[in-house]
Amino acid sequence: MTKIKVIIADDHNLFINGLNLLLKEEPWIEVIDIANDGKELLTILTKTIPDLILLDINMPVLNGLDAAKYIKQTHSSVKLIILSTYNEDHLVDKAKQAGVNGYLLKNSSKEDLLQTIRLVMNNQSAFPYLEPKKENTFDKEDGFLKQFNLTKREMEIIQLLKKGQTNQQVADQLFLSIYTVETHRKNIMQKLGLKTPSALVKFIIEKNL
């Protein structure tokens, strides 16, 4: 049996681990690599080419939609399925425009995922009906950046702090010095008008960033 070679691209380790375990139960699927952001995914593709990539939209450094456009231009035979929490029509449209072959919500069942993989690997598109949300959560982030004059890098750091990562862990993941991360964190707190680290954490939770 020829296995389908899969790469998972997502910035949430718990989701990656769960998806990896789920796919390992299928004898016809082989997960050959994992990427935590779009840039890392493109680096992996310089060394190995999969049959299929399962990728998230909202990843640091390079998001899934931009990565998908580049991959389809350079490796057109690779199949792409978006696995996302974003249930919005305009993102499905953007995914289609980027050349993505399928789009599935992360809360879908295992059966839905496997069926989507089968359809896509049989050269079919798989865009199941998604009841749209009224709120545009993806573009909401850009509005937040403008409101508080935050940079994309500062927003990346906020996302990592939300996961409970320390300054050192943030520095390691973003390939920055601990001093640089501490400076970014001070700038974030100043822009948000916050005085303490606990106030920053509370703000992140309340704003659902």
N, CA, C and O of each residue as an XYZ file, in Angstrom:
836
protein
N       0.839     -1.202      0.000
C       0.000      0.000      0.000
C       0.874      1.253      0.000
O       1.757      1.404      0.845
N       0.626      2.134     -0.937
C       1.345      3.405     -0.980
C       0.684      4.390     -0.028
O      -0.492      4.721     -0.178
N       1.443      4.849      0.944
C       0.895      5.762      1.942
C       0.874      7.202      1.426
O       1.726      7.611      0.636
N      -0.119      7.956      1.893
C      -0.189      9.384      1.602
C       0.740     10.100      2.579
O       0.574     10.002      3.795
N       1.707     10.811      2.040
C       2.666     11.528      2.879
C       2.106     12.905      3.230
O       1.757     13.697      2.355
N       2.030     13.168      4.546
C       1.351     14.371      5.040
C       2.293     15.216      5.889
O       3.089     14.690      6.667
N       2.191     16.526      5.731
C       2.839     17.479      6.637
C       1.743     18.258      7.361
O       0.776     18.698      6.740
N       1.894     18.425      8.662
C       0.962     19.227      9.472
C       1.616     20.570      9.755
O       2.761     20.612     10.206
N       0.906     21.675      9.497
C       1.413     23.016      9.779
C       0.427     23.743     10.687
O      -0.674     24.098     10.267
N       0.832     23.959     11.928
C      -0.042     24.590     12.915
C       0.834     25.094     14.057
O       1.895     24.528     14.318
N       0.399     26.153     14.740
C       1.228     26.700     15.820
C       0.745     26.293     17.208
O       1.245     26.806     18.209
N      -0.222     25.377     17.281
C      -0.700     24.894     18.585
C      -0.260     23.439     18.779
O      -0.754     22.533     18.109
N       0.672     23.237     19.703
C       1.269     21.910     19.871
C       0.269     20.850     20.310
O       0.368     19.696     19.894
N      -0.688     21.226     21.143
C      -1.677     20.248     21.594
C      -2.510     19.746     20.419
O      -2.796     18.554     20.313
N      -2.893     20.665     19.545
C      -3.666     20.271     18.356
C      -2.821     19.387     17.448
O      -3.302     18.373     16.942
N      -1.567     19.768     17.240
C      -0.670     18.972     16.401
C      -0.536     17.557     16.948
O      -0.641     16.581     16.206
N      -0.303     17.458     18.251
C      -0.112     16.145     18.859
C      -1.349     15.272     18.701
O      -1.252     14.083     18.398
N      -2.525     15.884     18.913
C      -3.767     15.128     18.781
C      -4.008     14.681     17.353
O      -4.406     13.541     17.112
N      -3.768     15.573     16.409
C      -3.967     15.246     15.001
C      -2.973     14.188     14.545
O      -3.316     13.286     13.781
N      -1.747     14.306     15.018
C      -0.708     13.333     14.672
C      -1.096     11.931     15.150
O      -0.965     10.955     14.412
N      -1.571     11.847     16.385
C      -1.987     10.553     16.935
C      -3.166      9.974     16.157
O      -3.227      8.772     15.894
N      -4.097     10.851     15.796
C      -5.278     10.417     15.046
C      -4.879      9.841     13.686
O      -5.377      8.792     13.279
N      -3.989     10.525     12.998
C      -3.593     10.084     11.657
C      -2.720      8.831     11.696
O      -2.720      8.038     10.754
N      -1.976      8.658     12.790
C      -1.129      7.470     12.905
C      -1.950      6.187     12.997
O      -1.438      5.095     12.753
N      -3.220      6.327     13.350
C      -4.098      5.158     13.422
C      -4.497      4.662     12.040
O      -5.031      3.561     11.899
N      -4.238      5.473     11.022
C      -4.634      5.119      9.661
C      -3.433      4.561      8.894
O      -2.461      5.285      8.678
N      -3.475      3.303      8.483
C      -2.329      2.673      7.817
C      -2.000      3.275      6.455
O      -0.912      3.050      5.927
N      -2.923      4.035      5.884
C      -2.716      4.614      4.556
C      -2.190      6.046      4.607
O      -2.020      6.686      3.568
N      -1.930      6.552      5.820
C      -1.424      7.916      5.994
C      -0.117      7.885      6.776
O       0.011      7.153      7.758
N       0.849      8.683      6.337
C       2.120      8.814      7.052
C       2.435     10.302      7.244
O       2.600     11.038      6.272
N       2.518     10.738      8.510
C       2.916     12.117      8.808
C       4.438     12.178      8.749
O       5.125     11.564      9.565
N       4.961     12.925      7.774
C       6.414     12.929      7.558
C       7.111     14.133      8.186
O       8.329     14.114      8.359
N       6.347     15.196      8.535
C       6.979     16.351      9.168
C       5.922     17.268      9.762
O       4.733     17.146      9.470
N       6.383     18.192     10.603
C       5.497     19.143     11.277
C       6.133     20.521     11.233
O       7.337     20.658     11.450
N       5.332     21.541     10.955
C       5.805     22.930     10.950
C       4.939     23.757     11.900
O       3.735     23.526     12.005
N       5.551     24.716     12.588
C       4.816     25.558     13.528
C       4.446     26.923     12.973
O       3.760     27.703     13.635
N       4.902     27.213     11.750
C       4.488     28.443     11.083
C       4.726     28.291      9.584
O       5.361     27.336      9.136
N       4.204     29.250      8.815
C       4.294     29.143      7.361
C       5.708     29.173      6.834
O       6.026     28.480      5.868
N       6.568     29.971      7.458
C       7.956     30.056      7.000
C       8.685     28.742      7.200
O       9.432     28.294      6.331
N       8.459     28.119      8.368
C       9.079     26.817      8.633
C       8.574     25.771      7.638
O       9.332     24.903      7.207
N       7.298     25.857      7.278
C       6.726     24.942      6.297
C       7.443     25.066      4.950
O       7.780     24.059      4.328
N       7.672     26.296      4.507
C       8.344     26.498      3.224
C       9.786     25.992      3.260
O      10.309     25.510      2.256
N      10.418     26.105      4.425
C      11.779     25.579      4.571
C      11.779     24.058      4.441
O      12.654     23.480      3.796
N      10.792     23.420      5.058
C      10.675     21.959      4.974
C      10.491     21.522      3.520
O      11.031     20.500      3.096
N       9.730     22.301      2.770
C       9.435     21.940      1.378
C      10.655     22.040      0.462
O      10.628     21.530     -0.658
N      11.720     22.689      0.924
C      12.949     22.702      0.129
C      13.695     21.379      0.240
O      14.605     21.099     -0.541
N      13.297     20.564      1.226
C      13.996     19.295      1.468
C      13.139     18.071      1.143
O      13.655     17.035      0.724
N      11.837     18.201      1.337
C      10.955     17.066      1.096
C       9.597     17.553      0.615
O       9.111     18.590      1.067
N       8.983     16.813     -0.299
C       7.691     17.192     -0.865
C       6.645     16.154     -0.460
O       6.791     14.977     -0.790
N       5.604     16.564      0.243
C       4.543     15.637      0.645
C       3.481     15.501     -0.442
O       3.522     16.188     -1.463
N       2.545     14.614     -0.206
C       1.367     14.537     -1.074
C       0.314     15.551     -0.639
O      -0.446     16.072     -1.455
N       0.288     15.820      0.677
C      -0.783     16.627      1.268
C      -0.241     17.440      2.436
O       0.595     16.967      3.206
N      -0.730     18.668      2.556
C      -0.420     19.502      3.722
C      -1.719     19.893      4.404
O      -2.643     20.393      3.762
N      -1.783     19.665      5.700
C      -2.897     20.127      6.526
C      -2.414     21.381      7.243
O      -1.501     21.303      8.065
N      -3.009     22.537      6.948
C      -2.454     23.756      7.514
C      -3.503     24.679      8.109
O      -4.642     24.760      7.649
N      -3.068     25.369      9.150
C      -3.904     26.351      9.825
C      -3.809     27.681      9.076
O      -2.879     27.890      8.297
N      -4.758     28.568      9.309
C      -4.697     29.900      8.706
C      -3.856     30.840      9.553
O      -2.910     31.453      9.059
N      -4.204     30.953     10.831
C      -3.609     31.974     11.686
C      -2.331     31.468     12.349
O      -2.341     31.054     13.509
N      -1.223     31.508     11.590
C       0.081     31.105     12.118
C       1.014     32.305     12.127
O       0.875     33.199     11.292
N       1.972     32.341     13.066
C       2.924     33.459     13.091
C       3.886     33.415     11.913
O       3.984     32.407     11.214
N       4.589     34.512     11.704
C       5.616     34.700     10.683
C       5.008     34.735      9.272
O       5.168     35.716      8.547
N       4.313     33.660      8.894
C       3.652     33.599      7.584
C       2.367     32.811      7.745
O       2.408     31.639      8.117
N       1.210     33.438      7.469
C      -0.062     32.743      7.704
C      -0.333     31.684      6.637
O       0.332     31.633      5.602
N      -1.322     30.846      6.916
C      -1.603     29.707      6.055
C      -2.042     30.074      4.652
O      -1.700     29.376      3.696
N      -2.797     31.162      4.508
C      -3.269     31.559      3.178
C      -2.120     32.026      2.289
O      -2.049     31.676      1.111
N      -1.222     32.820      2.870
C      -0.063     33.284      2.093
C       0.869     32.122      1.759
O       1.425     32.049      0.663
N       1.030     31.216      2.724
C       1.858     30.035      2.471
C       1.247     29.186      1.358
O       1.963     28.665      0.503
N      -0.080     29.050      1.373
C      -0.772     28.242      0.368
C      -0.557     28.805     -1.038
O      -0.318     28.053     -1.982
N      -0.644     30.143     -1.173
C      -0.429     30.763     -2.485
C       0.955     30.427     -3.027
O       1.115     30.074     -4.195
N       1.946     30.544     -2.154
C       3.323     30.285     -2.582
C       3.512     28.812     -2.944
O       4.151     28.487     -3.945
N       2.951     27.932     -2.124
C       3.107     26.491     -2.368
C       2.476     26.098     -3.695
O       3.050     25.308     -4.445
N       1.305     26.640     -3.992
C       0.641     26.290     -5.243
C       1.399     26.818     -6.461
O       1.309     26.257     -7.553
N       2.144     27.900     -6.258
C       2.951     28.434     -7.363
C       4.212     27.597     -7.597
O       4.670     27.451     -8.730
N       4.767     27.046     -6.502
C       6.048     26.337     -6.606
C       5.917     24.819     -6.603
O       6.768     24.116     -7.148
N       4.846     24.313     -5.986
C       4.629     22.862     -5.894
C       3.151     22.583     -6.165
O       2.410     22.193     -5.263
N       2.740     22.780     -7.385
C       1.319     22.732     -7.732
C       0.677     21.371     -7.490
O      -0.541     21.286     -7.334
N       1.473     20.309     -7.455
C       0.906     18.971     -7.274
C       0.546     18.668     -5.820
O      -0.207     17.733     -5.547
N       1.079     19.452     -4.893
C       0.813     19.211     -3.466
C      -0.621     19.625     -3.138
O      -1.043     20.734     -3.464
N      -1.360     18.733     -2.496
C      -2.730     19.028     -2.092
C      -2.730     19.788     -0.762
O      -1.901     19.529      0.111
N      -3.660     20.719     -0.623
C      -3.734     21.549      0.580
C      -5.139     21.505      1.179
O      -6.137     21.706      0.487
N      -5.187     21.236      2.482
C      -6.454     21.300      3.220
C      -6.263     22.253      4.398
O      -5.365     22.068      5.219
N      -7.113     23.271      4.469
C      -7.100     24.183      5.615
C      -7.888     23.549      6.757
O      -9.024     23.114      6.571
N      -7.276     23.499      7.944
C      -7.973     23.120      9.173
C      -7.984     24.356     10.061
O      -6.933     24.784     10.538
N      -9.152     24.930     10.286
C      -9.205     26.230     10.945
C     -10.347     26.324     11.946
O     -11.329     25.586     11.869
N     -10.194     27.248     12.886
C     -11.298     27.579     13.798
C     -12.175     28.670     13.186
O     -13.273     28.933     13.676
N     -11.691     29.305     12.113
C     -12.421     30.405     11.495
C     -13.515     29.885     10.571
O     -13.242     29.241      9.559
N     -14.754     30.178     10.940
C     -15.917     29.719     10.181
C     -16.523     30.913      9.455
O     -17.596     31.396      9.818
N     -15.820     31.384      8.424
C     -16.247     32.603      7.753
C     -16.157     32.455      6.239
O     -15.163     31.962      5.705
N     -17.214     32.891      5.559
C     -17.300     32.740      4.107
C     -16.122     33.377      3.375
O     -15.591     32.798      2.427
N     -15.715     34.559      3.811
C     -14.681     35.279      3.063
C     -13.342     34.545      3.147
O     -12.524     34.649      2.233
N     -13.110     33.802      4.237
C     -11.871     33.037      4.348
C     -11.908     31.792      3.470
O     -10.893     31.403      2.892
N     -13.080     31.170      3.371
C     -13.226     30.037      2.452
C     -12.965     30.505      1.029
O     -12.306     29.814      0.252
N     -13.490     31.691      0.686
C     -13.267     32.248     -0.655
C     -11.784     32.526     -0.889
O     -11.252     32.235     -1.960
N     -11.122     33.091      0.118
C      -9.685     33.374     -0.006
C      -8.892     32.082     -0.163
O      -7.922     32.023     -0.918
N      -9.319     31.050      0.560
C      -8.640     29.754      0.456
C      -8.768     29.194     -0.962
O      -7.801     28.686     -1.530
N      -9.963     29.292     -1.518
C     -10.186     28.821     -2.893
C      -9.320     29.595     -3.876
O      -8.724     29.015     -4.784
N      -9.256     30.923     -3.687
C      -8.450     31.762     -4.569
C      -6.964     31.412     -4.472
O      -6.219     31.552     -5.442
N      -6.544     30.954     -3.288
C      -5.137     30.588     -3.080
C      -4.814     29.217     -3.672
O      -3.653     28.814     -3.725
N      -5.854     28.504     -4.119
C      -5.636     27.183     -4.705
C      -5.778     26.033     -3.745
O      -5.433     24.897     -4.070
N      -6.293     26.325     -2.541
C      -6.498     25.271     -1.534
C      -7.541     24.275     -2.033
O      -8.505     24.654     -2.699
N      -7.341     23.013     -1.709
C      -8.231     21.952     -2.212
C      -9.375     21.610     -1.270
O     -10.376     21.034     -1.697
N      -9.241     21.955      0.004
C     -10.294     21.654      0.959
C     -10.222     22.560      2.174
O      -9.167     23.116      2.479
N     -11.346     22.710      2.869
C     -11.423     23.589      4.042
C     -12.316     22.897      5.073
O     -13.450     22.519      4.778
N     -11.785     22.738      6.285
C     -12.523     22.012      7.320
C     -12.316     22.698      8.665
O     -11.221     23.172      8.968
N     -13.370     22.745      9.464
C     -13.246     23.318     10.807
C     -12.548     22.333     11.746
O     -12.667     21.117     11.596
N     -11.823     22.885     12.712
C     -11.057     22.033     13.624
C     -11.944     21.204     14.546
O     -11.490     20.212     15.117
N     -13.204     21.604     14.693
C     -14.098     20.814     15.546
C     -14.847     19.739     14.757
O     -15.795     19.138     15.263
N     -14.418     19.501     13.517
C     -15.039     18.441     12.710
C     -14.664     17.067     13.257
O     -13.711     16.932     14.024
N     -15.417     16.059     12.856
C     -15.153     14.698     13.319
C     -13.983     14.084     12.559
O     -13.581     14.574     11.504
N     -13.453     13.015     13.111
C     -12.383     12.271     12.446
C     -12.866     11.768     11.088
O     -12.126     11.811     10.105
N     -14.093     11.298     11.037
C     -14.648     10.774      9.788
C     -14.696     11.860      8.712
O     -14.389     11.602      7.549
N     -15.087     13.087      9.114
C     -15.127     14.197      8.157
C     -13.729     14.509      7.633
O     -13.549     14.770      6.443
N     -12.754     14.481      8.515
C     -11.376     14.762      8.107
C     -10.876     13.710      7.122
O     -10.317     14.047      6.078
N     -11.074     12.452      7.451
C     -10.591     11.378      6.583
C     -11.300     11.396      5.236
O     -10.684     11.143      4.201
N     -12.590     11.694      5.252
C     -13.339     11.788      3.995
C     -12.833     12.953      3.146
O     -12.718     12.835      1.926
N     -12.532     14.069      3.791
C     -12.000     15.224      3.077
C     -10.650     14.894      2.454
O     -10.380     15.266      1.312
N      -9.803     14.196      3.207
C      -8.500     13.782      2.679
C      -8.679     12.878      1.463
O      -7.989     13.045      0.457
N      -9.596     11.928      1.553
C      -9.835     11.007      0.431
C     -10.301     11.770     -0.812
O      -9.818     11.524     -1.918
N     -11.236     12.692     -0.621
C     -11.767     13.467     -1.749
C     -10.661     14.284     -2.417
O     -10.520     14.291     -3.640
N      -9.888     14.969     -1.585
C      -8.833     15.825     -2.118
C      -7.767     15.002     -2.843
O      -7.274     15.409     -3.895
N      -7.414     13.850     -2.281
C      -6.401     13.017     -2.915
C      -6.922     12.367     -4.204
O      -6.144     11.869     -5.017
N      -8.244     12.381     -4.376
C      -8.855     11.901     -5.625
C      -9.168     13.058     -6.574
O     -10.025     12.959     -7.452
N      -8.433     14.168     -6.362
C      -8.532     15.343     -7.234
C      -9.892     16.027     -7.214
O     -10.312     16.632     -8.200
N     -10.571     15.922     -6.082
C     -11.836     16.627     -5.917
C     -11.662     17.745     -4.897
O     -10.780     17.680     -4.042
N     -12.493     18.756     -4.987
C     -12.496     19.826     -3.988
C     -13.407     19.426     -2.835
O     -14.397     18.723     -3.031
N     -13.070     19.872     -1.648
C     -13.869     19.530     -0.465
C     -14.077     20.785      0.373
O     -13.282     21.101      1.258
N     -15.169     21.495      0.071
C     -15.525     22.694      0.824
C     -16.943     22.519      1.356
O     -17.902     23.017      0.768
N     -17.066     21.809      2.470
C     -18.403     21.572      3.014
C     -19.080     22.874      3.413
O     -18.426     23.880      3.690
N     -20.401     22.827      3.434
C     -21.159     24.021      3.805
C     -20.811     24.428      5.226
O     -20.829     23.608      6.144
N     -20.491     25.719      5.396
C     -20.185     26.257      6.713
C     -21.182     27.366      7.013
O     -21.262     28.346      6.272
N     -21.935     27.223      8.083
C     -22.849     28.290      8.464
C     -22.022     29.474      8.940
O     -21.349     29.378      9.966
N     -22.057     30.585      8.218
C     -21.118     31.678      8.508
C     -21.389     32.372      9.832
O     -22.528     32.472     10.289
N     -20.306     32.847     10.433
C     -20.417     33.678     11.627
C     -20.546     35.130     11.198
O     -20.040     35.526     10.148
N     -21.215     35.901     12.003
C     -21.383     37.310     11.677
C     -20.089     38.081     11.910
O     -19.774     39.016     11.174
N     -19.343     37.683     12.938
C     -18.137     38.427     13.289
C     -16.959     37.964     12.452
O     -16.714     36.765     12.320
N     -16.238     38.907     11.892
C     -15.048     38.622     11.104
C     -13.843     38.561     12.042
O     -13.149     39.560     12.229
N     -13.595     37.387     12.633
C     -12.570     37.279     13.668
C     -11.160     37.387     13.115
O     -10.248     37.815     13.823
N     -10.972     37.006     11.863
C      -9.631     37.054     11.288
C      -9.183     38.502     11.103
O      -8.065     38.862     11.470
N     -10.065     39.335     10.531
C      -9.723     40.730     10.299
C      -9.800     41.556     11.579
O      -9.298     42.679     11.631
N     -10.428     41.000     12.605
C     -10.530     41.692     13.879
C      -9.150     42.003     14.441
O      -8.945     43.037     15.077
N      -8.212     41.105     14.203
C      -6.864     41.296     14.723
C      -6.223     42.549     14.145
O      -5.565     43.295     14.872
N      -6.404     42.794     12.842
C      -5.832     43.980     12.220
C      -6.405     45.248     12.839
O      -5.687     46.225     13.051
N      -7.706     45.224     13.126
C      -8.339     46.367     13.774
C      -7.770     46.617     15.154
O      -7.597     47.762     15.570
N      -7.481     45.538     15.858
C      -6.906     45.648     17.199
C      -5.501     46.247     17.119
O      -5.131     47.088     17.939
N      -4.727     45.812     16.135
C      -3.374     46.336     15.956
C      -3.407     47.849     15.739
O      -2.621     48.589     16.331
N      -4.324     48.293     14.885
C      -4.419     49.719     14.575
C      -4.915     50.516     15.786
O      -4.445     51.626     16.040
N      -5.858     49.948     16.522
C      -6.432     50.646     17.664
C      -5.379     50.988     18.708
O      -5.384     52.084     19.269
N      -4.474     50.043     18.968
C      -3.477     50.241     20.017
C      -2.071     50.491     19.451
O      -1.091     50.527     20.194
N      -1.990     50.664     18.117
C      -0.697     50.934     17.471
C       0.321     49.824     17.734
O       1.508     50.090     17.920
N      -0.151     48.590     17.747
C       0.730     47.447     17.963
C       1.309     46.965     16.637
O       0.680     47.099     15.587
N       2.502     46.407     16.697
C       3.116     45.830     15.507
C       2.725     44.356     15.390
O       2.226     43.760     16.344
N       2.956     43.776     14.209
C       2.692     42.345     14.017
C       3.537     41.516     14.980
O       3.055     40.529     15.536
N       4.787     41.908     15.180
C       5.663     41.182     16.103
C       5.122     41.224     17.518
O       5.159     40.220     18.229
N       4.618     42.382     17.934
C       4.051     42.491     19.279
C       2.814     41.617     19.414
O       2.571     41.047     20.477
N       2.025     41.507     18.340
C       0.842     40.652     18.383
C       1.258     39.182     18.471
O       0.604     38.396     19.155
N       2.338     38.804     17.786
C       2.851     37.436     17.890
C       3.235     37.118     19.326
O       2.947     36.035     19.834
N       3.891     38.080     19.977
C       4.318     37.883     21.361
C       3.112     37.759     22.276
O       3.106     36.931     23.187
N       2.089     38.578     22.039
C       0.854     38.484     22.836
C       0.243     37.088     22.711
O      -0.204     36.512     23.702
N       0.224     36.543     21.483
C      -0.356     35.216     21.261
C       0.420     34.147     22.031
O      -0.177     33.213     22.566
N       1.738     34.279     22.088
C       2.560     33.292     22.803
C       2.396     33.449     24.316
O       2.379     32.459     25.048
N       2.277     34.688     24.778
C       2.049     34.919     26.209
C       0.697     34.349     26.635
O       0.541     33.854     27.752
N      -0.272     34.427     25.728
C      -1.597     33.872     26.009
C      -1.507     32.374     26.281
O      -2.278     31.832     27.073
N      -0.555     31.704     25.615
C      -0.373     30.260     25.802
C       0.385     29.936     27.080
O       0.630     28.770     27.389
N       0.756     30.986     27.828
C       1.447     30.755     29.093
C       2.953     30.630     28.968
O       3.620     30.172     29.896
N       3.500     31.040     27.811
C       4.934     30.922     27.616
C       5.681     32.020     28.357
O       5.193     33.143     28.484
N       6.870     31.681     28.846
C       7.725     32.647     29.524
C       8.445     33.504     28.484
O       8.426     33.201     27.291
N       9.079     34.578     28.956
C       9.854     35.423     28.046
C      10.923     34.611     27.317
O      11.161     34.813     26.126
N      11.567     33.691     28.040
C      12.616     32.877     27.427
C      12.044     31.955     26.356
O      12.644     31.784     25.295
N      10.890     31.364     26.632
C      10.252     30.479     25.647
C       9.828     31.261     24.404
O       9.964     30.777     23.280
N       9.315     32.472     24.617
C       8.943     33.333     23.488
C      10.189     33.660     22.669
O      10.163     33.613     21.439
N      11.263     33.987     23.351
C      12.520     34.320     22.670
C      13.016     33.147     21.835
O      13.450     33.326     20.697
N      12.952     31.954     22.400
C      13.416     30.762     21.693
C      12.579     30.487     20.452
O      13.118     30.151     19.397
N      11.248     30.632     20.577
C      10.356     30.311     19.459
C      10.484     31.322     18.321
O      10.392     30.961     17.148
N      10.698     32.592     18.677
C      10.761     33.642     17.659
C      12.197     33.969     17.257
O      12.432     34.876     16.458
N      13.160     33.226     17.814
C      14.578     33.426     17.506
C      15.018     34.858     17.830
O      15.697     35.518     17.044
N      14.604     35.311     19.019
C      14.972     36.636     19.500
C      15.773     36.508     20.787
O      15.769     35.452     21.420
N      16.453     37.569     21.174
C      17.135     37.569     22.463
C      16.110     37.818     23.563
O      15.054     38.399     23.314
N      16.420     37.379     24.771
C      15.519     37.603     25.904
C      15.344     39.101     26.132
O      14.263     39.549     26.515
N      16.397     39.873     25.899
C      16.323     41.331     26.066
C      15.311     41.935     25.096
O      14.525     42.806     25.468
N      15.339     41.463     23.845
C      14.405     41.980     22.836
C      12.956     41.679     23.215
O      12.080     42.533     23.075
N      12.711     40.450     23.699
C      11.356     40.082     24.108
C      10.897     40.941     25.286
O       9.761     41.414     25.309
N      11.782     41.139     26.258
C      11.438     41.968     27.421
C      11.104     43.399     26.990
O      10.191     44.024     27.528
N      11.861     43.908     26.007
C      11.603     45.257     25.493
C      10.255     45.317     24.792
O       9.484     46.254     24.997
N       9.968     44.308     23.957
C       8.662     44.241     23.292
C       7.530     44.203     24.323
O       6.510     44.879     24.184
N       7.745     43.396     25.352
C       6.697     43.238     26.377
C       6.437     44.562     27.098
O       5.287     44.904     27.373
N       7.499     45.300     27.404
C       7.346     46.609     28.044
C       6.601     47.570     27.115
O       5.740     48.330     27.559
N       6.937     47.530     25.829
C       6.269     48.403     24.862
C       4.792     48.059     24.737
O       3.947     48.949     24.631
N       4.482     46.758     24.749
C       3.089     46.309     24.675
C       2.295     46.851     25.860
O       1.202     47.393     25.696
N       2.859     46.696     27.051
C       2.175     47.145     28.267
C       1.985     48.660     28.260
O       0.957     49.172     28.704
N       2.988     49.364     27.752
C       2.885     50.825     27.688
C       1.781     51.245     26.723
O       0.987     52.133     27.032
N       1.730     50.604     25.550
C       0.712     50.937     24.548
C      -0.695     50.602     25.048
O      -1.654     51.304     24.727
N      -0.813     49.531     25.832
C      -2.128     49.119     26.337
C      -2.486     49.818     27.646
O      -3.596     49.660     28.154
N      -1.545     50.590     28.191
C      -1.797     51.317     29.426
C      -1.858     50.410     30.641
O      -2.644     50.650     31.557
N      -1.032     49.363     30.657
C      -1.044     48.390     31.741
C       0.230     48.513     32.568
O       1.282     48.896     32.056
N       0.122     48.180     33.867
C       1.246     48.394     34.783
C       1.946     47.106     35.200
O       3.139     47.127     35.502
N       1.227     45.985     35.222
C       1.804     44.744     35.752
C       1.625     43.592     34.765
O       0.716     43.629     33.936
N       2.483     42.564     34.843
C       2.331     41.385     33.989
C       0.968     40.713     34.135
O       0.394     40.247     33.150
N       0.448     40.662     35.368
C      -0.861     40.032     35.595
C      -1.969     40.821     34.913
O      -2.948     40.246     34.438
N      -1.810     42.145     34.866
C      -2.803     42.984     34.177
C      -2.779     42.705     32.679
O      -3.817     42.734     32.018
N      -1.585     42.433     32.146
C      -1.464     42.101     30.725
C      -2.175     40.793     30.422
O      -2.917     40.704     29.444
N      -1.957     39.772     31.251
C      -2.607     38.474     31.068
C      -4.119     38.624     31.139
O      -4.844     38.049     30.327
N      -4.593     39.395     32.109
C      -6.034     39.628     32.262
C      -6.599     40.314     31.027
O      -7.681     39.964     30.556
N      -5.866     41.291     30.503
C      -6.300     42.020     29.307
C      -6.412     41.094     28.113
O      -7.385     41.155     27.362
N      -5.412     40.229     27.933
C      -5.403     39.287     26.817
C      -6.616     38.365     26.877
O      -7.253     38.092     25.859
N      -6.925     37.889     28.079
C      -8.066     36.976     28.260
C      -9.386     37.700     27.999
O     -10.259     37.190     27.297
N      -9.519     38.899     28.576
C     -10.768     39.663     28.442
C     -11.060     40.041     26.992
O     -12.213     40.044     26.560
N     -10.000     40.358     26.246
C     -10.161     40.764     24.851
C     -10.229     39.570     23.904
O     -10.470     39.723     22.707
N     -10.009     38.359     24.469
C     -10.037     37.125     23.674
C      -9.094     37.213     22.470
O      -9.477     36.922     21.337
N      -7.875     37.612     22.742
C      -6.891     37.776     21.668
C      -6.311     36.443     21.243
O      -5.466     36.394     20.350
